[in-house]
């Protein structure tokens, strides 16, 4: 980082500490006995995670961030000036990002990555790419692991209507010296990451029940839950305050301040996610096609968006179709989501983004793609 950026960091850190405590009641431990040069990896549950992690460190960090923030226009100019983030296009092999991380690390910057690459939908740390261990080893510096607990219930990815105030805490889990990292195999490093960063929000709740208070606890749960858990109908759910309703069977259930649900067979979002997995895998076996009435597909090159087509979005066992564009599933290298309503993916020579309306469930397309592409849904832990 540049000298002026470290000055900004030291000025802003106390202000951010106060903000996080007032808004979330966030507590943390200041990192001590840090090596001179390190790569930092953390789990990921909220949009505020860079702040949650950052306040534990007295000196500045270079964050790895999703490429889409570069399209925020004026806001990105500010973020770039203060933090110089390393941009990673989701849904790609991100070779250029790896090079930039290595370049930054060898220049003396301490780089922070959110190892899952995306926020958790179900409260469980997602599987970490095996390529991450190779990247850590290639930096030839120390490894610091950091974990945030309570973040999922503070701001579930599917939710809308404000954050919930409850117990949330962050601290360093372990520090591994550069000599230790050099002596480890890539598999050893990956095992460490999957162990140190693993968090099951519902297991933590079982051990230490905490309230997460809010006024609209269930609002937008239909952005995650596309099948009714009572009658099995698809795309029939809507939410209001702390309840979710089905337009078809007229059944409803409640989401409470502990993250539990009442009125259906499943007891929490973690169990609902297993329900979605099983329904989607069954759909894939039966070659079901998922549809949405209106979507836009754009290409992104050098952080510039170009609209290609718009219209109905369909994913089946062979193709992804959006408007006049048809792409074979086998040509899509990988797919990811950013936020709740955007799919990003790459083919051999093009990086695409699909934008859907807010009333559309986008997660179902991501889940079905995985089932058709890999024969399993492997971007989540269940």
C-alpha positions, 0 to 999 in steps of 0.5 A: 500500500502507498504511504498515504493509504496507511495514513488513511487507514490509521485515521479511519480505523477508530471511526469504523470501530465506533460505527461497527459497535453502534450499528452491530454491537461488533466486538473483536480482538486486535491482532498481535505478534503479526509477521512483517508480511502475510496473506490473510484469509477470512470467512465471509457472511456480510457486505461489512466483512472487510470492515469487520476484519480490518479493525483488528489490524493496525496497519492497512490491508489490500483486499481482494474484491469482486470485479463488479465494484469497478463498475460503481463509477464514482464510488469505486474511484473513492474505494480505489483511492483509499484501498487499491483493491485487487479485483477478481472476476467471479465465475472465472479461473481468475489467473490475472487476479492470482498474478496481481496478488503475488505481485502485491505480496512480493511488493510488501503488501498484506493481502486479505482474501475472503476464501469462499469467494461469496457470502454464505446462503445457509450459514455454513462456510462454503467449500474453499477452492483447492487452488487457494492453497497453491496461491498461499504457498506461492506468496512465500509469506506467512498465513493469517486466518481470521474468523467472524462468528455471528455474521450470518444472522446479523445480515443473511444474504437472502434478507432485506429490511436492515441488519439485525443487532446481535452477537457478532465477533471477529478475531485471528484464529491462527498465524503460520510463519513463512517457514511453516507455510514453506514446509507444508504441502498444498493439501496441508494448507487447504486443510488448515483453511477449511478447518480454521475458517469453518463456521456453522452458524446454526451449530454455534447457535445451538451451543450459545443461543443469541438473539438477532433482533429486527423488524422484518426478519423474514423479508425476501426469504423467497430470494433463497427459497424457491420451492414451498416446503409445504406443498412443493410448488415453485415460485409461489412464496412471498414474505412479510415482516417475520412470515413467509406465505405460499400463494398456492397452498396458503400455508405460512411459516415464521422466521424468528430472532434466533434464526429458527423457523416454525410452521413447517417440517424444517427447523431452520434455513440450513435444513431448508437449504438441504430441502432445496438441494434435494429438490433441484437434484431431482429436477436435474435427474428429470431434465427439468428446465427453470425459467424467468420471464425477464432478464438481461445478458451483458458482456464485460470487458475491461470493466465495461458493460455491453448489453447483448440481449434481453428476454426470457431466461432458461436453463436446461440440461444442455443450454443456457438461453437468455433472449436471443443468446444460447450458450451450451452448458458444456462451454461455461467454465464456471458460474457464480453469483454476486448479490442476490440477482446477478449470475456471472460466468465465463466461456472460452473468450467472453465474461458474461453477467445476467441480471434478473428482476428483484422479484425473481429467484436467481439462486435456483438457476445457480443451483440447477447449473451446478447440478447439470454441469457437475452432477452435484451441487458443490458450491455449498456445504450442507 
